[in-house]
């Protein structure tokens, strides 16, 4: 039995790793995402059970207590947190993942220090990398949470000599790490590099604006996986290495997809302080705000939608804030009863996290077959009678296609201006996260329906029923 147990644990890890990969594959499609989540969860359960059977685990009582507390908190959070707050939740989970990995490294360093055993070079390097990545992920994610939650301003926070200061911090970490490699038994220096890593996380996120939060969340998710993989090398656990590598790689791929969707490099996202997060109506270019817009009331909007043959609904962050997804589904159902073909256009960076709109619409039980990615829906806007934009701004701004002086020029957008008519539901004429005035609002074919997304959509539903 003693000979079989280590082999059985490694075989269980292999099965768990296979389930992780299969789960990730299934998460790539809305049709199989739910099953993919379940498959990956089963893999994680197997990994936890196998680890608890490992002969190196000495205190099952504390582990079970931790599992009970964590499971209880997780269940409460799952029931209490609204779908509109999911970006904040993802930020918190990323931070906790980074903190857990960093704590593993700190605990292992402390254990080796107390045992008076020499710390092997490979373990020492793994500990230092784990502390760096985990510390940055922890404080960076919690700062991203604070920005998303509105606890601090979503605008970029910059100050003179910010980048030199960051380089100085990084240099201090490198020097401290080099000292620890040569003299690995210095606890004050180790605590110092831990503190530097935490400060680096703060400095990493504060200059990034709200418009770039989807990319930041995706990158921090990747870093949490890398930190977990580094923790796996620290404690020599193959499952942790594999799981961390999968999360790190998938998060990095998603980050690259997000950057392409914004037509920006990762370097630009991290260091250009783009996106003011302002809600002011100041235009970023010329006298665009001096142009007039055409507004309508819900009755006129309902007539345009009810007598259309095809309608494309474009959800945005305004829909998320107003929690209007259920009203949108009701409107869609009512239009379909009248013979209108309804589709949803999803931009990769709409909202505050990757897949934000998909999550909200799934909560409202919108059929995934009605959801179209940007590349699939753009060629169909020419045939659409009405494009209904609900709270989206930068991702439908034609300036990204036509104005070479615009900060968002070159960013792929949903080309709603090609539809025969466009209705924009918005509270006012404020700019989006990029701080750029939207040319769409002033187009001849565009009408504005001013008000809260939830209230306006509800009124549209009421008016459509009377047609």
Long-range contacts (C-beta under 8 A, 24 or more apart in sequence): 5-53, 5-55, 6-55, 8-50, 8-53, 9-50, 9-51, 9-53, 9-54, 10-238, 12-46, 12-47, 12-49, 12-50, 13-47, 13-50, 13-238, 13-239, 13-242, 15-43, 15-46, 16-43, 16-44, 16-46, 16-47, 16-50, 16-239, 17-43, 17-239, 17-242, 17-243, 17-246, 18-43, 19-43, 19-46, 20-44, 20-242, 20-243, 20-246, 21-246, 24-246, 24-250, 30-358, 30-362, 30-368, 30-371, 31-368, 44-243, 47-239, 47-243, 50-239, 51-237, 51-239, 82-323, 83-325, 83-359, 83-360, 83-363, 84-320, 84-321, 84-323, 84-360, 85-149, 86-353, 86-356, 86-359, 87-148, 87-213, 87-217, 87-351, 87-352, 87-353, 87-356, 88-145, 88-148, 88-149, 90-217, 90-221, 90-353, 91-141, 91-142, 91-144, 91-145, 91-148, 91-217, 91-220, 92-141, 92-142, 92-145, 94-137, 94-141, 94-144, 94-217, 94-220, 94-221, 94-223, 94-224, 95-137, 95-138, 95-139, 95-140, 95-141, 95-142, 95-145, 95-220, 95-224, 96-138, 97-137, 97-224, 97-225, 97-227, 97-228, 98-133, 98-134, 98-135, 98-136, 98-137, 98-138, 98-140, 98-141, 98-220, 98-223, 98-224, 98-227, 99-134, 99-137, 99-138, 100-134, 100-228, 100-231, 101-130, 101-133, 101-134, 101-137, 101-224, 101-227, 101-228, 101-230, 101-231, 101-244, 102-130, 102-131, 102-133, 102-134, 102-135, 102-137, 102-138, 102-194, 102-197, 102-227, 103-134, 104-130, 104-231, 104-234, 104-235, 105-130, 105-131, 105-134, 105-230, 105-231, 105-234, 106-131, 106-194, 108-234, 108-235, 109-190, 113-185, 113-187, 118-184, 119-184, 119-185, 121-181, 122-233, 123-233, 123-234, 124-180, 124-181, 124-184, 125-181, 126-230, 126-233, 126-234, 127-234, 128-177, 128-180, 128-181, 128-193, 129-230, 130-227, 130-230, 130-231, 130-233, 130-234, 131-193, 131-194, 131-197, 132-173, 132-177, 132-193, 132-197, 132-200, 133-223, 133-226, 133-227, 133-230, 134-197, 134-227, 134-230, 134-231, 135-194, 135-196, 135-197, 135-198, 135-200, 135-201, 136-197, 136-200, 136-201, 136-204, 136-223, 137-201, 137-220, 137-223, 137-224, 137-227, 138-198, 138-201, 139-198, 139-199, 139-200, 139-201, 139-202, 139-205, 140-201, 140-202, 140-204, 140-205, 140-216, 140-220, 140-223, 141-201, 141-220, 141-224, 143-201, 143-202, 143-205, 143-206, 144-205, 144-213, 144-216, 144-217, 144-220, 147-205, 147-210, 147-213, 147-277, 148-210, 148-213, 148-352, 153-277, 154-209, 154-210, 154-213, 154-275, 154-277, 154-433, 155-209, 155-210, 155-275, 155-276, 155-277, 155-278, 156-206, 156-207, 156-208, 156-209, 156-273, 156-274, 156-275, 156-276, 156-277, 157-206, 157-207, 158-206, 158-207, 158-273, 162-203, 162-207, 163-271, 165-203, 166-200, 166-203, 169-196, 169-199, 169-200, 169-203, 170-200, 172-196, 173-197, 173-200, 204-270, 207-270, 207-271, 207-273, 208-269, 208-270, 208-273, 208-275, 209-273, 209-274, 209-275, 209-276, 209-277, 209-433, 210-275, 210-276, 210-277, 210-352, 210-433, 211-274, 211-275, 211-277, 211-394, 211-432, 211-433, 211-434, 211-435, 212-262, 212-269, 212-274, 212-275, 212-433, 213-352, 213-353, 213-433, 214-258, 214-348, 214-349, 214-351, 214-352, 214-353, 214-354, 214-356, 215-255, 215-258, 215-259, 215-262, 215-266, 215-269, 215-349, 216-269, 217-352, 217-353, 217-354, 218-251, 218-254, 218-255, 218-258, 218-353, 218-354, 219-251, 219-252, 219-255, 219-266, 221-247, 221-251, 221-254, 222-247, 222-248, 222-249, 222-250, 222-251, 222-252, 222-254, 222-255, 223-248, 223-251, 224-251, 225-249, 225-250, 225-251, 254-354, 257-348, 257-354, 258-348, 258-349, 258-354, 260-412, 261-347, 261-348, 261-349, 261-374, 261-411, 261-412, 262-349, 262-408, 262-411, 263-400, 263-408, 263-410, 263-411, 263-412, 264-411, 274-407, 274-434, 275-433, 275-434, 275-435, 276-433, 276-434, 276-435, 277-433, 277-435, 278-430, 278-431, 278-435, 279-430, 279-431, 280-430, 280-431, 281-428, 281-429, 281-430, 281-431, 281-437, 282-431, 282-435, 282-437, 283-431, 283-436, 283-437, 284-406, 284-407, 284-431, 284-434, 284-435, 284-436, 284-437, 285-399, 285-403, 285-405, 285-406, 285-436, 285-437, 288-437, 288-439, 288-442, 289-429, 289-437, 291-442, 292-442, 293-429, 293-441, 293-442, 293-446, 293-448, 294-446, 294-447, 294-448, 295-447, 295-448, 295-449, 295-450, 296-423, 296-447, 296-448, 296-449, 297-449, 298-449, 298-456, 298-459, 298-460, 298-462, 298-463, 299-463, 300-447, 301-423, 301-447, 301-449, 301-456, 301-460, 301-463, 302-460, 302-463, 302-464, 302-466, 302-467, 303-463, 303-467, 304-386, 304-421, 304-423, 304-447, 305-331, 305-335, 305-340, 305-386, 305-388, 305-423, 305-460, 305-464, 306-335, 306-338, 306-340, 306-464, 306-467, 307-467, 308-335, 308-340, 308-385, 308-386, 308-421, 309-339, 309-340, 309-341, 309-385, 310-340, 310-341, 310-342, 310-343, 310-383, 310-384, 310-385, 310-386, 311-335, 311-340, 311-341, 311-342, 311-343, 311-384, 311-385, 311-386, 311-387, 311-388, 312-342, 312-343, 312-344, 312-345, 312-377, 312-380, 312-381, 312-384, 312-386, 312-387, 312-388, 312-416, 312-419, 313-342, 313-343, 313-344, 313-345, 313-388, 313-390, 314-344, 314-345, 314-347, 314-387, 314-388, 314-389, 314-390, 314-392, 314-395, 314-396, 314-414, 314-416, 315-344, 315-346, 315-350, 315-357, 315-360, 315-361, 315-390, 315-391, 315-392, 316-350, 316-351, 316-357, 316-389, 316-390, 316-391, 316-392, 316-393, 316-395, 316-396, 317-350, 317-351, 317-352, 317-356, 317-391, 317-392, 317-393, 317-433, 318-390, 318-391, 318-392, 318-393, 318-425, 318-426, 318-427, 318-453, 319-357, 319-360, 319-390, 319-391, 319-392, 319-453, 320-351, 320-352, 320-356, 320-357, 320-360, 320-391, 321-391, 321-453, 322-391, 322-452, 322-453, 322-454, 322-455, 323-454, 324-390, 324-391, 324-452, 324-453, 324-454, 324-457, 325-360, 325-361, 325-363, 325-364, 325-366, 326-363, 326-364, 327-453, 327-454, 327-457, 327-458, 327-461, 328-361, 328-364, 328-366, 328-390, 328-457, 329-361, 329-364, 329-365, 329-366, 330-457, 330-461, 331-457, 331-460, 331-461, 331-464, 332-366, 332-370, 334-461, 334-464, 334-465, 335-464, 338-464, 338-467, 342-370, 343-370, 343-372, 343-377, 343-380, 344-370, 344-371, 344-372, 345-372, 345-374, 345-377, 345-387, 345-414, 345-416, 346-371, 346-372, 346-373, 346-374, 346-377, 347-374, 347-392, 347-395, 347-396, 347-413, 347-414, 348-373, 348-374, 349-395, 350-392, 350-395, 374-412, 374-413, 374-414, 377-414, 378-414, 378-415, 381-414, 381-415, 381-416, 381-418, 381-419, 382-418, 382-419, 384-418, 384-419, 384-420, 385-419, 385-420, 385-421, 386-419, 386-420, 386-421, 386-422, 386-423, 387-416, 387-419, 387-421, 387-422, 387-423, 388-422, 388-423, 388-425, 389-416, 389-422, 389-423, 389-424, 389-425, 389-426, 389-440, 390-425, 390-453, 390-457, 391-425, 391-426, 391-453, 393-426, 393-431, 393-432, 393-433, 393-438, 394-432, 394-433, 394-434, 394-436, 394-438, 396-438, 396-440, 397-432, 397-436, 397-438, 397-439, 397-440, 398-439, 398-440, 398-443, 399-436, 399-437, 399-438, 399-439, 402-439, 403-439, 406-436, 407-434, 407-435, 407-436, 408-434, 408-436, 416-440, 417-443, 417-445, 417-446, 419-445, 420-445, 421-445, 421-446, 421-447, 422-446, 422-447, 423-447, 423-448, 423-449, 424-448, 424-449, 425-449, 425-451, 425-453, 425-456, 425-457, 426-450, 427-451, 427-452
